[in-house]
Amino acid sequence: MNAGNGYRWTILGLAWFCVFTFAIIYQSIPPILGIMIDILRITHSQAGGLMSLFALPAILLSIPGGLLADRYGTRVVGSASLLVLALGTVITALGDSYLILGLGRLVAGMGTAVVVIVAPKIVTTWFRENEIGSSMGIFNTAMPLGTIISLSFMGMVGLQFSWKGPIWIGLAVSMLALSLYLLLHRTRSSDGQIKAAPSGLVASLREAGTGIWWVGLSWAFFNAALISFFTYAPDYFVTRGKDISQAGLQASYPMWGGLILSPFTGIVIDRIGGKWLFITIGCAGIAALLYLISWFPGQATLISILIGVFVAMVPPAVFSSPADLLPERLVGLGFGIIGTVFGIGVFLSPYAVGFLRDVTGTYLWSFTAMAIFAILGVIPMLLLKRQLGKTKGSLK
């Protein structure tokens, strides 16, 4: 080990800030969705496509990125991915056409696809032996906080400084993340040292097994529902009479639960286990509430807050699962598998939900689709539980 035990918390903070940066940039579009639709004269599905394009590279790059992080270490791979993320954000900020905006989001997504693999791998490397649930609980407050800030304030920034204002803020945050990463990152002795690793991608995937794919599939459906909600909820609440800042704030309420309760969830996971059950209950609860929100718009605030309780159950359980299911030398690959399936889910879902809005002229069927996505996340966990029961495997 190249650093003392206390450095673990510094590296956790660094990994946290990388994912916070991802959240700020990813969620900079939904608060200004209506502004972009009006100024650029694009449809709801095209606007949702900017979210989908950001997620597309995860489908192709997550597994290679995980293998590279396993083999060459998180410092080199993480630095390169943060640089690409910043480059893509520059292209988006300078764009004046939908084509250039799409290109910028695609390039930024290429960097993000690897950032979100490297960051949890760093945490797993330093906390695998103990406190993995607690550390992942803290780690997973980054996405909620970044989302809350974006949804709550980026709309006002867009109104004051044009729709490009939030994108320039995202660029500044990404440059800060890159600088901190180069300054603070240190490598643990096992990082980037694959010992007796299977040769080739196919052999590595075969050794990883199917359990990690089930976790990834649940994560994909969970995010398909939530990312669709965060993409269109601000616009939905505007149609219900909220101004743009109020709509963004209300859309962020599900993330408040994740921000406040995720560390507690991680502690409980460390003590009692049951990761698969946390994911199952979380997805089922979110599905029920998303279905209700368009039927009871007068109760949307309460429902949005309750969604956050169930949101907090899922990420700590998902991100601490590779430590149980895989040997240390394949953890990066494991997060790559999770990222690949995640990418498919969040690439397809915003476009599909936006298409339903365009075709029907109402958000009723859009929220129904979100609920279906969430409930589908339960099925892989039931299959995983059955598989582990047959093989006497462990997902603590």
One Martini backbone bead per residue (centre of mass of N, CA, C, O) as a GRO file, in nm:
protein
  396
    1MET     BB    1   0.096   0.036   0.023
    2ASN     BB    2   0.111   0.399  -0.049
    3ALA     BB    3  -0.090   0.445   0.193
    4GLY     BB    4  -0.264   0.517   0.442
    5ASN     BB    5  -0.559   0.451   0.593
    6GLY     BB    6  -0.668   0.753   0.579
    7TYR     BB    7  -0.673   0.772   0.259
    8ARG     BB    8  -0.942   0.635   0.198
    9TRP     BB    9  -1.115   0.902   0.238
   10THR     BB   10  -0.991   1.058   0.007
   11ILE     BB   11  -1.059   0.856  -0.223
   12LEU     BB   12  -1.360   0.867  -0.176
   13GLY     BB   13  -1.391   1.171  -0.239
   14LEU     BB   14  -1.283   1.154  -0.528
   15ALA     BB   15  -1.490   0.954  -0.640
   16TRP     BB   16  -1.732   1.125  -0.567
   17PHE     BB   17  -1.661   1.375  -0.750
   18CYS     BB   18  -1.678   1.227  -1.020
   19VAL     BB   19  -1.985   1.160  -0.997
   20PHE     BB   20  -2.081   1.446  -0.952
   21THR     BB   21  -1.992   1.546  -1.230
   22PHE     BB   22  -2.168   1.361  -1.394
   23ALA     BB   23  -2.440   1.468  -1.282
   24ILE     BB   24  -2.418   1.762  -1.367
   25ILE     BB   25  -2.392   1.706  -1.676
   26TYR     BB   26  -2.627   1.514  -1.728
   27GLN     BB   27  -2.848   1.717  -1.566
   28SER     BB   28  -2.835   1.991  -1.749
   29ILE     BB   29  -3.088   1.944  -1.944
   30PRO     BB   30  -3.376   1.915  -1.809
   31PRO     BB   31  -3.415   2.222  -1.702
   32ILE     BB   32  -3.380   2.315  -2.035
   33LEU     BB   33  -3.578   2.171  -2.224
   34GLY     BB   34  -3.791   2.388  -2.302
   35ILE     BB   35  -3.587   2.592  -2.416
   36MET     BB   36  -3.468   2.409  -2.638
   37ILE     BB   37  -3.729   2.347  -2.790
   38ASP     BB   38  -3.785   2.644  -2.868
   39ILE     BB   39  -3.508   2.739  -2.994
   40LEU     BB   40  -3.438   2.461  -3.170
   41ARG     BB   41  -3.686   2.307  -3.271
   42ILE     BB   42  -3.763   2.047  -3.097
   43THR     BB   43  -3.841   1.753  -2.970
   44HIS     BB   44  -3.884   1.549  -2.708
   45SER     BB   45  -3.723   1.310  -2.827
   46GLN     BB   46  -3.471   1.475  -2.902
   47ALA     BB   47  -3.410   1.575  -2.620
   48GLY     BB   48  -3.383   1.288  -2.503
   49GLY     BB   49  -3.143   1.213  -2.693
   50LEU     BB   50  -2.925   1.367  -2.525
   51MET     BB   51  -2.934   1.150  -2.303
   52SER     BB   52  -2.882   0.898  -2.476
   53LEU     BB   53  -2.604   0.980  -2.599
   54PHE     BB   54  -2.457   0.985  -2.324
   55ALA     BB   55  -2.514   0.661  -2.280
   56LEU     BB   56  -2.413   0.496  -2.527
   57PRO     BB   57  -2.101   0.431  -2.465
   58ALA     BB   58  -2.152   0.225  -2.234
   59ILE     BB   59  -2.212  -0.019  -2.415
   60LEU     BB   60  -1.904  -0.027  -2.547
   61LEU     BB   61  -1.694   0.078  -2.293
   62SER     BB   62  -1.723  -0.061  -2.012
   63ILE     BB   63  -1.570  -0.327  -2.041
   64PRO     BB   64  -1.301  -0.219  -2.150
   65GLY     BB   65  -1.264  -0.019  -1.913
   66GLY     BB   66  -1.249  -0.235  -1.690
   67LEU     BB   67  -1.004  -0.388  -1.802
   68LEU     BB   68  -0.809  -0.146  -1.802
   69ALA     BB   69  -0.828  -0.092  -1.496
   70ASP     BB   70  -0.720  -0.369  -1.412
   71ARG     BB   71  -0.441  -0.350  -1.576
   72TYR     BB   72  -0.351  -0.013  -1.549
   73GLY     BB   73  -0.531   0.139  -1.372
   74THR     BB   74  -0.693   0.432  -1.238
   75ARG     BB   75  -0.516   0.672  -1.314
   76VAL     BB   76  -0.496   0.658  -1.622
   77VAL     BB   77  -0.795   0.599  -1.696
   78GLY     BB   78  -0.927   0.832  -1.536
   79SER     BB   79  -0.785   1.074  -1.665
   80ALA     BB   80  -0.876   1.024  -1.958
   81SER     BB   81  -1.186   1.031  -1.905
   82LEU     BB   82  -1.200   1.324  -1.794
   83LEU     BB   83  -1.092   1.459  -2.050
   84VAL     BB   84  -1.321   1.366  -2.241
   85LEU     BB   85  -1.552   1.493  -2.085
   86ALA     BB   86  -1.456   1.785  -2.123
   87LEU     BB   87  -1.452   1.788  -2.433
   88GLY     BB   88  -1.756   1.733  -2.476
   89THR     BB   89  -1.851   1.989  -2.323
   90VAL     BB   90  -1.727   2.191  -2.516
   91ILE     BB   91  -1.886   2.112  -2.766
   92THR     BB   92  -2.163   2.173  -2.647
   93ALA     BB   93  -2.113   2.478  -2.574
   94LEU     BB   94  -2.042   2.551  -2.893
   95GLY     BB   95  -2.313   2.470  -2.989
   96ASP     BB   96  -2.600   2.542  -3.243
   97SER     BB   97  -2.677   2.244  -3.302
   98TYR     BB   98  -2.800   1.934  -3.277
   99LEU     BB   99  -2.553   1.785  -3.389
  100ILE     BB  100  -2.337   1.909  -3.197
  101LEU     BB  101  -2.473   1.837  -2.935
  102GLY     BB  102  -2.468   1.532  -2.984
  103LEU     BB  103  -2.162   1.505  -3.007
  104GLY     BB  104  -2.089   1.613  -2.728
  105ARG     BB  105  -2.253   1.403  -2.565
  106LEU     BB  106  -2.103   1.158  -2.678
  107VAL     BB  107  -1.816   1.229  -2.582
  108ALA     BB  108  -1.884   1.264  -2.284
  109GLY     BB  109  -1.990   0.970  -2.259
  110MET     BB  110  -1.717   0.832  -2.301
  111GLY     BB  111  -1.595   0.932  -2.037
  112THR     BB  112  -1.819   0.840  -1.839
  113ALA     BB  113  -1.816   0.532  -1.890
  114VAL     BB  114  -1.538   0.519  -1.722
  115VAL     BB  115  -1.574   0.680  -1.465
  116VAL     BB  116  -1.812   0.484  -1.350
  117ILE     BB  117  -1.593   0.253  -1.314
  118VAL     BB  118  -1.350   0.368  -1.159
  119ALA     BB  119  -1.474   0.480  -0.897
  120PRO     BB  120  -1.583   0.208  -0.765
  121LYS     BB  121  -1.312   0.062  -0.782
  122ILE     BB  122  -1.162   0.237  -0.583
  123VAL     BB  123  -1.342   0.174  -0.341
  124THR     BB  124  -1.307  -0.135  -0.345
  125THR     BB  125  -0.998  -0.144  -0.311
  126TRP     BB  126  -1.009   0.014  -0.014
  127PHE     BB  127  -1.298  -0.149   0.110
  128ARG     BB  128  -1.327  -0.462   0.084
  129GLU     BB  129  -1.257  -0.574   0.375
  130ASN     BB  130  -1.423  -0.311   0.480
  131GLU     BB  131  -1.698  -0.104   0.457
  132ILE     BB  132  -1.848  -0.131   0.177
  133GLY     BB  133  -2.135  -0.032   0.235
  134SER     BB  134  -2.067   0.242   0.362
  135SER     BB  135  -1.896   0.358   0.130
  136MET     BB  136  -2.125   0.327  -0.085
  137GLY     BB  137  -2.325   0.509   0.057
  138ILE     BB  138  -2.154   0.763   0.031
  139PHE     BB  139  -2.087   0.753  -0.273
  140ASN     BB  140  -2.416   0.756  -0.346
  141THR     BB  141  -2.449   1.080  -0.294
  142ALA     BB  142  -2.347   1.215  -0.556
  143MET     BB  143  -2.582   1.184  -0.753
  144PRO     BB  144  -2.803   1.324  -0.591
  145LEU     BB  145  -2.665   1.601  -0.551
  146GLY     BB  146  -2.615   1.669  -0.850
  147THR     BB  147  -2.914   1.650  -0.930
  148ILE     BB  148  -3.030   1.861  -0.738
  149ILE     BB  149  -2.866   2.101  -0.838
  150SER     BB  150  -2.950   2.092  -1.131
  151LEU     BB  151  -3.267   2.094  -1.097
  152SER     BB  152  -3.274   2.359  -0.906
  153PHE     BB  153  -3.061   2.573  -1.085
  154MET     BB  154  -3.031   2.546  -1.403
  155GLY     BB  155  -3.289   2.690  -1.490
  156MET     BB  156  -3.208   2.973  -1.386
  157VAL     BB  157  -2.951   2.992  -1.553
  158GLY     BB  158  -3.091   2.965  -1.830
  159LEU     BB  159  -3.267   3.224  -1.802
  160GLN     BB  160  -3.022   3.426  -1.749
  161PHE     BB  161  -2.777   3.283  -1.966
  162SER     BB  162  -2.890   3.064  -2.109
  163TRP     BB  163  -2.866   2.729  -2.204
  164LYS     BB  164  -2.538   2.732  -2.173
  165GLY     BB  165  -2.475   2.779  -1.875
  166PRO     BB  166  -2.485   2.484  -1.755
  167ILE     BB  167  -2.255   2.376  -1.940
  168TRP     BB  168  -2.026   2.557  -1.830
  169ILE     BB  169  -2.042   2.450  -1.546
  170GLY     BB  170  -1.970   2.158  -1.617
  171LEU     BB  171  -1.687   2.224  -1.720
  172ALA     BB  172  -1.568   2.335  -1.457
  173VAL     BB  173  -1.609   2.075  -1.292
  174SER     BB  174  -1.439   1.885  -1.474
  175MET     BB  175  -1.167   2.036  -1.435
  176LEU     BB  176  -1.156   1.996  -1.130
  177ALA     BB  177  -1.157   1.688  -1.129
  178LEU     BB  178  -0.896   1.649  -1.290
  179SER     BB  179  -0.709   1.801  -1.097
  180LEU     BB  180  -0.764   1.629  -0.842
  181TYR     BB  181  -0.684   1.357  -0.960
  182LEU     BB  182  -0.383   1.428  -1.021
  183LEU     BB  183  -0.319   1.516  -0.720
  184LEU     BB  184  -0.455   1.262  -0.530
  185HIS     BB  185  -0.393   1.011  -0.673
  186ARG     BB  186  -0.342   0.676  -0.558
  187THR     BB  187  -0.185   0.359  -0.561
  188ARG     BB  188  -0.252   0.051  -0.509
  189SER     BB  189  -0.087  -0.243  -0.530
  190SER     BB  190  -0.341  -0.399  -0.677
  191ASP     BB  191  -0.363  -0.184  -0.885
  192GLY     BB  192  -0.317  -0.312  -1.204
  193GLN     BB  193  -0.276  -0.629  -1.091
  194ILE     BB  194  -0.301  -0.907  -1.278
  195LYS     BB  195  -0.329  -1.226  -1.142
  196ALA     BB  196  -0.391  -1.490  -1.317
  197ALA     BB  197  -0.538  -1.407  -1.561
  198PRO     BB  198  -0.743  -1.442  -1.797
  199SER     BB  199  -0.740  -1.489  -2.135
  200GLY     BB  200  -0.932  -1.269  -2.240
  201LEU     BB  201  -1.255  -1.171  -2.262
  202VAL     BB  202  -1.411  -1.438  -2.261
  203ALA     BB  203  -1.274  -1.561  -2.010
  204SER     BB  204  -1.353  -1.335  -1.816
  205LEU     BB  205  -1.661  -1.360  -1.851
  206ARG     BB  206  -1.682  -1.654  -1.765
  207GLU     BB  207  -1.570  -1.614  -1.476
  208ALA     BB  208  -1.781  -1.403  -1.377
  209GLY     BB  209  -2.054  -1.468  -1.478
  210THR     BB  210  -2.413  -1.406  -1.424
  211GLY     BB  211  -2.468  -1.241  -1.164
  212ILE     BB  212  -2.366  -0.955  -1.261
  213TRP     BB  213  -2.586  -0.928  -1.481
  214TRP     BB  214  -2.831  -0.913  -1.295
  215VAL     BB  215  -2.747  -0.656  -1.155
  216GLY     BB  216  -2.729  -0.481  -1.413
  217LEU     BB  217  -3.027  -0.510  -1.497
  218SER     BB  218  -3.152  -0.374  -1.254
  219TRP     BB  219  -2.997  -0.107  -1.289
  220ALA     BB  220  -3.116  -0.039  -1.566
  221PHE     BB  221  -3.416  -0.021  -1.485
  222PHE     BB  222  -3.388   0.183  -1.261
  223ASN     BB  223  -3.264   0.408  -1.454
  224ALA     BB  224  -3.481   0.420  -1.669
  225ALA     BB  225  -3.684   0.545  -1.475
  226LEU     BB  226  -3.524   0.788  -1.347
  227ILE     BB  227  -3.414   0.933  -1.600
  228SER     BB  228  -3.692   0.985  -1.717
  229PHE     BB  229  -3.793   1.154  -1.487
  230PHE     BB  230  -3.565   1.378  -1.491
  231THR     BB  231  -3.622   1.464  -1.787
  232TYR     BB  232  -3.963   1.521  -1.759
  233ALA     BB  233  -4.064   1.642  -1.489
  234PRO     BB  234  -4.017   1.945  -1.528
  235ASP     BB  235  -4.217   1.969  -1.768
  236TYR     BB  236  -4.463   1.854  -1.623
  237PHE     BB  237  -4.475   2.071  -1.393
  238VAL     BB  238  -4.517   2.306  -1.584
  239THR     BB  239  -4.796   2.196  -1.695
  240ARG     BB  240  -4.901   2.226  -1.375
  241GLY     BB  241  -4.790   2.548  -1.301
  242LYS     BB  242  -4.495   2.564  -1.277
  243ASP     BB  243  -4.209   2.691  -1.249
  244ILE     BB  244  -3.891   2.616  -1.339
  245SER     BB  245  -3.773   2.603  -1.048
  246GLN     BB  246  -3.997   2.437  -0.910
  247ALA     BB  247  -3.985   2.195  -1.101
  248GLY     BB  248  -3.692   2.114  -1.046
  249LEU     BB  249  -3.719   2.070  -0.743
  250GLN     BB  250  -3.944   1.854  -0.752
  251ALA     BB  251  -3.778   1.652  -0.933
  252SER     BB  252  -3.550   1.613  -0.696
  253TYR     BB  253  -3.678   1.457  -0.450
  254PRO     BB  254  -3.580   1.156  -0.492
  255MET     BB  255  -3.273   1.237  -0.416
  256TRP     BB  256  -3.299   1.299  -0.113
  257GLY     BB  257  -3.310   1.011  -0.014
  258GLY     BB  258  -3.030   0.927  -0.120
  259LEU     BB  259  -2.867   1.140   0.036
  260ILE     BB  260  -2.969   1.064   0.333
  261LEU     BB  261  -3.000   0.722   0.323
  262SER     BB  262  -2.753   0.571   0.197
  263PRO     BB  263  -2.561   0.543   0.441
  264PHE     BB  264  -2.759   0.375   0.608
  265THR     BB  265  -2.787   0.142   0.408
  266GLY     BB  266  -2.489   0.059   0.415
  267ILE     BB  267  -2.481  -0.019   0.714
  268VAL     BB  268  -2.699  -0.238   0.701
  269ILE     BB  269  -2.557  -0.417   0.495
  270ASP     BB  270  -2.307  -0.478   0.673
  271ARG     BB  271  -2.486  -0.621   0.904
  272ILE     BB  272  -2.727  -0.802   0.723
  273GLY     BB  273  -2.753  -0.769   0.431
  274GLY     BB  274  -2.953  -0.818   0.146
  275LYS     BB  275  -2.916  -0.692  -0.142
  276TRP     BB  276  -3.144  -0.813  -0.320
  277LEU     BB  277  -3.376  -0.700  -0.141
  278PHE     BB  278  -3.323  -0.401  -0.171
  279ILE     BB  279  -3.362  -0.393  -0.479
  280THR     BB  280  -3.648  -0.507  -0.490
  281ILE     BB  281  -3.794  -0.299  -0.311
  282GLY     BB  282  -3.706  -0.045  -0.461
  283CYS     BB  283  -3.833  -0.106  -0.742
  284ALA     BB  284  -4.125  -0.155  -0.650
  285GLY     BB  285  -4.177   0.121  -0.515
  286ILE     BB  286  -4.120   0.299  -0.761
  287ALA     BB  287  -4.335   0.184  -0.949
  288ALA     BB  288  -4.587   0.259  -0.786
  289LEU     BB  289  -4.532   0.572  -0.773
  290LEU     BB  290  -4.510   0.637  -1.076
  291TYR     BB  291  -4.800   0.551  -1.141
  292LEU     BB  292  -4.942   0.767  -0.944
  293ILE     BB  293  -4.846   1.060  -1.026
  294SER     BB  294  -5.048   1.108  -1.280
  295TRP     BB  295  -5.320   1.050  -1.112
  296PHE     BB  296  -5.192   1.245  -0.858
  297PRO     BB  297  -5.091   1.560  -0.893
  298GLY     BB  298  -5.159   1.681  -0.606
  299GLN     BB  299  -4.934   1.448  -0.484
  300ALA     BB  300  -4.643   1.482  -0.611
  301THR     BB  301  -4.464   1.565  -0.376
  302LEU     BB  302  -4.502   1.319  -0.192
  303ILE     BB  303  -4.428   1.103  -0.399
  304SER     BB  304  -4.140   1.204  -0.461
  305ILE     BB  305  -4.035   1.163  -0.173
  306LEU     BB  306  -4.098   0.854  -0.153
  307ILE     BB  307  -3.913   0.761  -0.378
  308GLY     BB  308  -3.646   0.822  -0.219
  309VAL     BB  309  -3.659   0.584  -0.022
  310PHE     BB  310  -3.615   0.365  -0.254
  311VAL     BB  311  -3.363   0.476  -0.390
  312ALA     BB  312  -3.166   0.425  -0.137
  313MET     BB  313  -3.155   0.098  -0.169
  314VAL     BB  314  -2.987   0.040  -0.440
  315PRO     BB  315  -2.688   0.148  -0.490
  316PRO     BB  316  -2.531   0.014  -0.250
  317ALA     BB  317  -2.601  -0.277  -0.340
  318VAL     BB  318  -2.483  -0.274  -0.625
  319PHE     BB  319  -2.179  -0.157  -0.560
  320SER     BB  320  -2.121  -0.408  -0.347
  321SER     BB  321  -2.148  -0.676  -0.521
  322PRO     BB  322  -1.869  -0.736  -0.663
  323ALA     BB  323  -1.721  -0.818  -0.394
  324ASP     BB  324  -1.892  -1.092  -0.382
  325LEU     BB  325  -1.890  -1.209  -0.697
  326LEU     BB  326  -1.576  -1.120  -0.721
  327PRO     BB  327  -1.269  -1.098  -0.784
  328GLU     BB  328  -1.049  -0.842  -0.767
  329ARG     BB  329  -0.939  -0.874  -1.075
  330LEU     BB  330  -1.273  -0.834  -1.172
  331VAL     BB  331  -1.410  -0.566  -1.083
  332GLY     BB  332  -1.393  -0.386  -1.331
  333LEU     BB  333  -1.557  -0.575  -1.509
  334GLY     BB  334  -1.811  -0.567  -1.337
  335PHE     BB  335  -1.864  -0.261  -1.377
  336GLY     BB  336  -1.875  -0.289  -1.686
  337ILE     BB  337  -2.128  -0.462  -1.697
  338ILE     BB  338  -2.313  -0.269  -1.553
  339GLY     BB  339  -2.263  -0.032  -1.757
  340THR     BB  340  -2.369  -0.166  -2.013
  341VAL     BB  341  -2.662  -0.217  -1.924
  342PHE     BB  342  -2.718   0.069  -1.838
  343GLY     BB  343  -2.681   0.199  -2.120
  344ILE     BB  344  -2.922   0.066  -2.253
  345GLY     BB  345  -3.144   0.176  -2.067
  346VAL     BB  346  -3.067   0.499  -2.094
  347PHE     BB  347  -3.087   0.510  -2.405
  348LEU     BB  348  -3.395   0.419  -2.453
  349SER     BB  349  -3.591   0.558  -2.243
  350PRO     BB  350  -3.610   0.868  -2.311
  351TYR     BB  351  -3.713   0.828  -2.598
  352ALA     BB  352  -3.965   0.658  -2.536
  353VAL     BB  353  -4.103   0.863  -2.347
  354GLY     BB  354  -4.106   1.099  -2.551
  355PHE     BB  355  -4.273   0.954  -2.766
  356LEU     BB  356  -4.528   0.922  -2.597
  357ARG     BB  357  -4.571   1.225  -2.561
  358ASP     BB  358  -4.599   1.297  -2.863
  359VAL     BB  359  -4.835   1.097  -2.937
  360THR     BB  360  -5.045   1.166  -2.684
  361GLY     BB  361  -5.004   1.456  -2.524
  362THR     BB  362  -4.914   1.294  -2.260
  363TYR     BB  363  -4.781   1.167  -1.938
  364LEU     BB  364  -4.924   0.904  -1.861
  365TRP     BB  365  -4.763   0.690  -2.036
  366SER     BB  366  -4.485   0.770  -1.941
  367PHE     BB  367  -4.520   0.686  -1.639
  368THR     BB  368  -4.593   0.395  -1.700
  369ALA     BB  369  -4.322   0.322  -1.828
  370MET     BB  370  -4.151   0.379  -1.579
  371ALA     BB  371  -4.288   0.163  -1.401
  372ILE     BB  372  -4.209  -0.078  -1.575
  373PHE     BB  373  -3.910  -0.053  -1.552
  374ALA     BB  374  -3.893  -0.088  -1.242
  375ILE     BB  375  -4.032  -0.374  -1.214
  376LEU     BB  376  -3.818  -0.523  -1.392
  377GLY     BB  377  -3.589  -0.509  -1.163
  378VAL     BB  378  -3.689  -0.761  -0.998
  379ILE     BB  379  -3.635  -1.018  -1.168
  380PRO     BB  380  -3.319  -1.052  -1.153
  381MET     BB  381  -3.317  -1.093  -0.840
  382LEU     BB  382  -3.476  -1.357  -0.837
  383LEU     BB  383  -3.277  -1.512  -1.018
  384LEU     BB  384  -3.029  -1.473  -0.838
  385LYS     BB  385  -3.135  -1.609  -0.585
  386ARG     BB  386  -3.176  -1.882  -0.721
  387GLN     BB  387  -2.885  -1.928  -0.815
  388LEU     BB  388  -2.747  -1.908  -0.532
  389GLY     BB  389  -2.906  -2.142  -0.409
  390LYS     BB  390  -2.786  -2.364  -0.601
  391THR     BB  391  -2.461  -2.271  -0.559
  392LYS     BB  392  -2.399  -2.138  -0.280
  393GLY     BB  393  -2.379  -1.848  -0.295
  394SER     BB  394  -2.288  -1.484  -0.256
  395LEU     BB  395  -2.511  -1.209  -0.137
  396LYS     BB  396  -2.489  -1.020   0.144
   0.00000   0.00000   0.00000
